[in-house]
Amino acid sequence: MKKIKINKIAKIADLIKKNNSFFITAHMNLEGDALGSELALYLLLKKLNKKAVIYNNDPTPEIYKFLPSHKSIKNNFKKDKFDVAFVLDCSDSSRAGRIENKLSAAAKVVNIDHHISNTYFGDMNWVEAEMSSASEMIYYLVKRLKVLDKDIALCLYTGIFTDSGSFTYANTSCNTHKIVAELMGYGIRPDLVYKKIHSLCVPDDIKFIGKCISKLKFCLKEKICWITISRWQEKNYDLTEIIFSIMRLLKKPEVFILFKKINKNKTRINFRSSSRVDVNKIAKFFGGGGHQRASGTTLEKNLKESEKKVILFIQRQINGKK
C-alpha cells in the first residue's frame, strides 16, 4: 500500500481547529460507508465543541438506524452559512444529489474520498484510491485529533465492514485489519453488526434471488458472467451485494455484471471484478465510475440494448482489443 497522505490529514485537522461551523454530506443511495464516515466525522466535530450538521439527499435506510447519532441527520437544508462543507465518499459532487447545490453555503469545500474516479472537485481534496473506504480515511483524522471513542469506533467499523465486502474485497489491506482490531477494542460485536446489515431477507427475497441466479449468462469461456433483471425489487436494503456474493462463488468469471431495468429506456448496471479487470474503466467509458473492483453506471437505453453494448465492450477489453 502506498504511503498515506499525512500532510492532507494534518491540513484538514488544522482546518477543523481553526473553524467553527460545518456541514457534512455523502452520496445518494446511502450505504454503510457513507453513513459510517459521516457520523464518525459528525461525532468528532461535536467532541471538539464545533457546530455540525449532516444533510443528505436521501433518508437513512432502516438497517443503519443502529448507528449512533443517526437521528441528527437531516434531509431539508436550511439557509445557514458554514465555514466548511465536508463531502464524503463522492467521486463527483453531483453524487451528493440536490445537496450539491447547497455547497456554496460553505466558505470552503473539503472532498474526502477513496474512489479512483474522483474528479477533485473540492477546494481541498484528500483522495486515497487504495483505501478500503471513506471510513478508513476518517479513522486517521480521528486519530490525529485524538477523539476515538466507542460510538465513533462503531461508525467506522460499520463503514469499513460494508465497503470492504465484509473484509473480502481486494481493497482490504493489512492496515485495514490493524484499524479494525483497534476499533474492536471498544467493545464492538462483529456478529451483531453483521446481523443488523445482512440478516434481513424474508422468504420472498430468497425466491427473487433464486430467479435472478437462474438467469445467469456467460461468454468468453465463462470469463464474463451476467444477469439481466427486468423487474428489480426495490427494498430498504440492497439485494445487489447478496446476488453478487453468490455469483462470486463461481470459479472462472473475471467480471460480474447486473443489468437492472429502471424503466423502458433506462438501465442501471453494476460491475464487479474478481481479479485483473478494472471495472472502473468500463463504468467510466459508459459515463459512470467507482472502484477498480466495484463500479456502476446508468444508461439511457433499454435492457436489451444496454446488455448488448456493454457485453461487447467488455469482450473487447478482455481480448485486448481497442
VENZI-V861084 format. One record per residue. N is the residue number from 1. RES is the residue in three letters. PHI is phi in degrees with one decimal (none if undefined). BURIAL is b if it has 9 or more other C-alpha atoms within 8 Angstrom, else e. D_LAST is the distance of its C-alpha to the last C-alpha in Angstrom with 2 decimals. Layout:
n;res;phi;burial;d_last
N;RES;PHI;BURIAL;D_LAST
N;RES;PHI;BURIAL;D_LAST
This chain:
n;res;phi;burial;d_last
1;MET;none;e;30.16
2;LYS;-67.4;e;30.12
3;LYS;-64.3;e;33.42
4;ILE;-66.8;e;34.40
5;LYS;-78.1;e;34.83
6;ILE;-59.2;e;38.64
7;ASN;-62.6;e;39.13
8;LYS;-66.5;e;37.41
9;ILE;-61.1;b;39.65
10;ALA;-62.8;b;42.67
11;LYS;-67.7;e;41.92
12;ILE;-69.8;b;41.48
13;ALA;-61.4;b;44.63
14;ASP;-66.0;e;46.47
15;LEU;-61.7;e;45.28
16;ILE;-64.0;b;46.70
17;LYS;-62.6;e;49.97
18;LYS;-86.5;e;50.43
19;ASN;-118.8;e;49.76
20;ASN;-120.2;b;51.52
21;SER;-118.8;b;49.66
22;PHE;-139.9;b;46.22
23;PHE;-127.3;b;44.12
24;ILE;-124.6;b;41.26
25;THR;-144.7;b;38.46
26;ALA;-145.2;b;35.28
27;HIS;-76.0;b;32.58
28;MET;-64.2;b;33.29
29;ASN;54.8;e;33.64
30;LEU;-58.8;b;35.51
31;GLU;-136.4;b;35.17
32;GLY;-60.3;b;36.77
33;ASP;-72.5;b;35.00
34;ALA;-57.8;b;35.38
35;LEU;-72.5;b;39.04
36;GLY;-62.4;b;39.81
37;SER;-69.2;b;38.62
38;GLU;-60.3;b;40.32
39;LEU;-68.4;b;43.60
40;ALA;-64.0;b;43.68
41;LEU;-66.8;b;43.26
42;TYR;-59.0;b;45.87
43;LEU;-66.0;b;48.31
44;LEU;-58.4;b;47.71
45;LEU;-64.6;b;48.64
46;LYS;-66.1;b;51.67
47;LYS;-66.8;e;52.92
48;LEU;-93.6;e;52.87
49;ASN;61.5;e;54.91
50;LYS;-97.6;b;52.24
51;LYS;-83.8;b;51.87
52;ALA;-145.5;b;48.73
53;VAL;-148.2;b;47.28
54;ILE;-107.2;b;44.13
55;TYR;-119.1;b;42.74
56;ASN;-121.8;b;40.00
57;ASN;-66.0;b;38.42
58;ASP;-116.8;e;39.11
59;PRO;-67.5;e;42.11
60;THR;-74.3;b;42.13
61;PRO;-58.0;b;41.28
62;GLU;-54.7;e;44.41
63;ILE;-67.3;b;43.09
64;TYR;-102.7;b;42.89
65;LYS;-81.1;b;46.40
66;PHE;-87.0;e;47.73
67;LEU;-73.7;b;46.28
68;PRO;-57.9;b;48.94
69;SER;66.0;e;49.49
70;HIS;-62.4;b;47.08
71;LYS;-71.7;e;49.80
72;SER;-77.9;e;49.34
73;ILE;-73.4;b;45.98
74;LYS;-117.3;b;46.36
75;ASN;-113.5;b;44.36
76;ASN;-106.0;e;46.44
77;PHE;-79.7;e;45.93
78;LYS;-89.0;e;49.18
79;LYS;-84.2;e;49.57
80;ASP;-88.2;e;50.06
81;LYS;-111.7;e;48.98
82;PHE;-129.7;b;47.45
83;ASP;-72.5;b;47.04
84;VAL;-141.4;b;43.66
85;ALA;-111.7;b;40.99
86;PHE;-100.2;b;38.90
87;VAL;-111.8;b;35.57
88;LEU;-109.9;b;34.45
89;ASP;61.4;b;31.32
90;CYS;-117.8;b;29.51
91;SER;-71.5;b;26.04
92;ASP;-145.1;b;27.03
93;SER;-61.5;b;30.57
94;SER;-65.5;e;29.81
95;ARG;-66.8;b;29.61
96;ALA;-81.1;b;33.37
97;GLY;67.9;b;33.91
98;ARG;-67.1;e;37.08
99;ILE;-69.5;b;38.14
100;GLU;-54.9;b;35.59
101;ASN;-70.8;e;38.09
102;LYS;-98.0;e;40.82
103;LEU;-63.1;b;39.30
104;SER;-67.5;e;41.21
105;ALA;-72.6;b;44.36
106;ALA;-107.6;b;43.71
107;ALA;-69.1;b;44.29
108;LYS;-143.3;b;41.33
109;VAL;-109.5;b;38.18
110;VAL;-111.5;b;37.00
111;ASN;-102.1;b;33.52
112;ILE;-119.5;b;33.43
113;ASP;-156.5;b;30.24
114;HIS;-124.1;b;28.07
115;HIS;-84.3;b;24.73
116;ILE;-65.9;b;21.86
117;SER;-89.5;b;20.82
118;ASN;-58.7;b;24.30
119;THR;-96.9;e;24.75
120;TYR;53.7;b;27.96
121;PHE;-87.7;e;30.08
122;GLY;-86.4;b;33.46
123;ASP;-72.1;e;36.16
124;MET;-131.3;e;35.86
125;ASN;-124.1;b;32.68
126;TRP;-120.7;b;32.76
127;VAL;-122.0;b;29.36
128;GLU;-126.5;b;29.03
129;ALA;-65.6;b;25.62
130;GLU;-92.6;e;26.85
131;MET;-80.9;b;29.93
132;SER;-68.2;b;30.45
133;SER;-170.1;b;31.73
134;ALA;-66.5;b;33.41
135;SER;-63.8;b;36.63
136;GLU;-63.0;b;36.07
137;MET;-67.3;b;35.74
138;ILE;-63.1;b;38.92
139;TYR;-54.0;b;40.70
140;TYR;-65.6;b;40.52
141;LEU;-70.3;b;41.98
142;VAL;-60.5;b;44.69
143;LYS;-66.6;b;45.57
144;ARG;-60.2;b;45.69
145;LEU;-94.0;e;48.18
146;LYS;56.7;e;50.03
147;VAL;-125.0;e;50.26
148;LEU;-63.7;b;48.90
149;ASP;-142.5;e;51.04
150;LYS;-61.9;b;50.93
151;ASP;-66.7;b;49.51
152;ILE;-63.5;b;46.73
153;ALA;-60.1;b;45.95
154;LEU;-65.1;b;45.61
155;CYS;-63.2;b;43.22
156;LEU;-67.2;b;41.02
157;TYR;-58.7;b;41.14
158;THR;-62.1;b;40.13
159;GLY;-64.2;b;37.14
160;ILE;-67.1;b;35.90
161;PHE;-55.6;b;36.69
162;THR;-68.0;b;34.71
163;ASP;-80.4;b;31.49
164;SER;-96.6;b;31.35
165;GLY;62.5;e;31.56
166;SER;58.5;b;35.13
167;PHE;68.7;e;34.11
168;THR;-111.8;e;31.51
169;TYR;-78.2;b;28.17
170;ALA;-64.7;e;26.46
171;ASN;-81.8;e;27.60
172;THR;-87.6;b;31.17
173;SER;-101.1;b;32.40
174;CYS;-63.4;e;35.77
175;ASN;-65.1;e;36.71
176;THR;-58.6;b;36.05
177;HIS;-67.3;b;38.55
178;LYS;-63.9;e;41.03
179;ILE;-64.3;b;40.96
180;VAL;-61.9;b;41.44
181;ALA;-60.6;e;44.32
182;GLU;-66.6;e;46.02
183;LEU;-62.9;b;45.54
184;MET;-65.3;b;47.05
185;GLY;-65.6;e;50.09
186;TYR;-96.1;b;50.94
187;GLY;85.5;e;51.81
188;ILE;-74.3;b;48.54
189;ARG;-103.9;e;48.53
190;PRO;-56.2;e;45.02
191;ASP;-63.8;e;46.32
192;LEU;-73.5;e;47.47
193;VAL;-63.0;b;44.24
194;TYR;-58.5;b;42.29
195;LYS;-63.0;b;44.76
196;LYS;-60.5;b;44.59
197;ILE;-92.5;b;40.80
198;HIS;-111.5;e;39.99
199;SER;-88.6;e;43.17
200;LEU;-128.1;e;42.98
201;CYS;-70.6;e;42.19
202;VAL;-105.5;e;44.80
203;PRO;-51.4;e;44.97
204;ASP;-64.3;e;43.18
205;ASP;-63.8;e;40.16
206;ILE;-64.1;b;39.97
207;LYS;-64.0;e;40.23
208;PHE;-63.9;e;37.37
209;ILE;-60.5;b;35.17
210;GLY;-60.5;e;36.19
211;LYS;-63.9;e;35.13
212;CYS;-62.2;b;31.67
213;ILE;-63.5;b;31.25
214;SER;-68.4;e;32.51
215;LYS;-101.9;e;29.48
216;LEU;-55.0;b;26.88
217;LYS;-123.3;e;23.88
218;PHE;-138.2;b;21.58
219;CYS;-155.0;e;18.64
220;LEU;51.8;e;16.72
221;LYS;55.6;e;20.17
222;GLU;71.1;b;21.05
223;LYS;-72.4;b;18.27
224;ILE;-114.3;b;17.74
225;CYS;-129.7;b;21.05
226;TRP;-150.6;b;21.95
227;ILE;-135.9;b;24.97
228;THR;-106.1;b;25.58
229;ILE;-122.2;b;28.84
230;SER;-82.8;e;30.60
231;ARG;-131.5;e;33.60
232;TRP;-76.1;e;32.80
233;GLN;-94.9;e;36.00
234;GLU;-78.7;e;36.44
235;LYS;-128.3;e;38.69
236;ASN;-84.2;e;40.16
237;TYR;-141.6;e;38.11
238;ASP;-98.4;e;34.49
239;LEU;-80.5;e;33.86
240;THR;-55.2;e;30.11
241;GLU;-67.2;e;30.51
242;ILE;-64.8;e;33.02
243;ILE;-65.1;b;30.64
244;PHE;-63.0;b;27.84
245;SER;-62.6;e;30.46
246;ILE;-74.1;e;31.25
247;MET;-60.1;b;27.66
248;ARG;-70.7;b;27.20
249;LEU;-73.2;e;30.03
250;LEU;-69.9;e;27.70
251;LYS;-80.1;e;26.89
252;LYS;-89.0;e;23.48
253;PRO;-61.2;b;21.11
254;GLU;-102.3;b;18.64
255;VAL;-133.9;b;17.96
256;PHE;-120.4;b;20.73
257;ILE;-135.4;b;20.65
258;LEU;-115.5;b;23.60
259;PHE;-106.3;b;23.46
260;LYS;-117.8;b;26.78
261;LYS;-73.5;b;28.25
262;ILE;-90.2;b;29.88
263;ASN;-153.5;e;31.14
264;LYS;-54.6;e;30.42
265;ASN;-123.9;b;27.49
266;LYS;-148.8;b;26.42
267;THR;-130.2;b;24.58
268;ARG;-93.0;b;24.48
269;ILE;-125.4;b;21.69
270;ASN;-114.1;b;22.23
271;PHE;-118.9;b;19.87
272;ARG;-136.3;b;21.12
273;SER;-126.8;b;19.66
274;SER;-92.7;b;21.80
275;SER;-152.4;e;20.20
276;ARG;-83.6;e;16.98
277;VAL;-81.8;b;14.61
278;ASP;-88.2;b;14.86
279;VAL;-75.0;b;15.61
280;ASN;-62.8;b;16.54
281;LYS;-64.9;b;12.98
282;ILE;-66.7;b;12.46
283;ALA;-61.5;b;15.84
284;LYS;-63.6;b;15.32
285;PHE;-59.1;e;12.43
286;PHE;-99.8;b;15.14
287;GLY;86.7;e;17.90
288;GLY;-111.9;b;19.36
289;GLY;169.3;b;19.56
290;GLY;146.2;b;21.72
291;HIS;-114.6;b;21.42
292;GLN;-62.4;b;18.98
293;ARG;-106.1;b;20.79
294;ALA;-152.3;b;22.04
295;SER;-148.3;b;20.71
296;GLY;-162.0;b;21.09
297;THR;-159.4;b;20.67
298;THR;-129.5;b;22.48
299;LEU;-110.9;b;21.23
300;GLU;-86.1;e;23.65
301;LYS;-141.6;b;22.98
302;ASN;-72.3;b;24.97
303;LEU;-60.4;b;24.40
304;LYS;-66.1;e;23.09
305;GLU;-64.7;e;20.55
306;SER;-62.1;b;19.33
307;GLU;-58.8;b;19.09
308;LYS;-60.9;e;17.15
309;LYS;-64.8;e;14.57
310;VAL;-71.5;e;14.10
311;ILE;-62.7;e;14.26
312;LEU;-61.7;e;11.63
313;PHE;-63.7;e;9.16
314;ILE;-66.4;b;10.53
315;GLN;-56.3;b;10.45
316;ARG;-66.3;b;6.74
317;GLN;-64.3;b;6.96
318;ILE;-69.5;e;9.99
319;ASN;-78.6;e;9.01
320;GLY;80.2;e;6.65
321;LYS;-93.8;e;3.78
322;LYS;-90.8;e;0.00
